[in-house]
């Protein structure tokens, strides 16, 4: 994965969600995990990398391309990535199948038959073959998130960005979604994800970054055993306690 | 206690209705006087249907255009649409009809009262519709738009596939209600001498002095048009209930 941030600042009003962040993902990393307290800048970093927002300062490089600031180029960038939100965000007026087909038809320009074939395949892969024609309101949270994941990977994205994919789910549904993500990791999909599931981050991520108050506090998987910063130690010991 | 209160209320309401219908039914109508005018009344009803149906289509177009104007990134478009909507919604339809007919249509040398009536009615209803449409579009959650952008849809594709289909479902009930209003508002077009339903009822009354025999069919004639609309609205609401 090629992902690099140089002096990236993102402001929301007066507060800086990210403050002059420099980050270079080491070579060979396929799965990058972002951890840290809520409001620390994880979502903002993902939204910037996904081209959903534009930084106020600094440059972001994804896969060798420096992200532009104009909407047309950003749309191109978004088409090459998959993005999954915490709150599923399926389109409520479409069935699961239509949700996955929409980007294939409209964005990729596939014929309805091709799009249907590809969409069914993705949904079947995530165990949703019985729910193809159901609308989001008829699906459980876990099923919705798996359908949203199917939509995100249907167009074979270069990079899959997952913003706290299980935060809105109960433990059982969390497990069913994490299994699917783990499978994607095993298949070699490049993924950046933010999560509060420390065990999961530790298991699947090749590299982790700890963000707090809009800054990178510490990075590297060694932080799970021996974090250098007290803030990281405190955070990890607290979230791992129960 | 609650059930007792409910029953008392039901009895009182039932009795009131019964009394009301008793008054309606026992009134000394002079149907015989009206009879020669039935052709005129029927013709007037036809004009009302035609004027309302045409204005309905045109008002939807005007409403959509005003909505686009209000949501436009171009500030003069926003400003003008806003001004138009506020002026129309803030003034009585009667005044608008008089100004529109005697000043505007006169200056433009428009002849057809029917066409002028359709335009005036559509101009009025369009302002209300645009507020309904705008509310519908703005009620679509930002997360939906985020999601549409994330899968690579352009701005116009986002509107076409995500925002509009959801907004349409949300505004249907209010839109249908506005259409029912439009049908009733068309009754004001008698002031420009358009021979629609109300005008015919007024003339009939003027000639026969049998007020209720002329106006009761008028009320029923409007109900025949508006009741199906409310029935249809309810059906639609049920059909789209899955979303919540």
Interface residues (C-beta under 8 A of the other chain):
Chain A: X50 X52 X71 X75 X78 X79 X83 X85 X87 X89 X90 X91 X92 X93 X102 X103 X106 X107 X135 X137 X138 X151 X152 X155
Chain B: X143 X144 X146 X147 X148 X149 X150 X151 X152 X153 X154 X155 X157 X161 X162 X165 X166 X169 X242 X243 X244
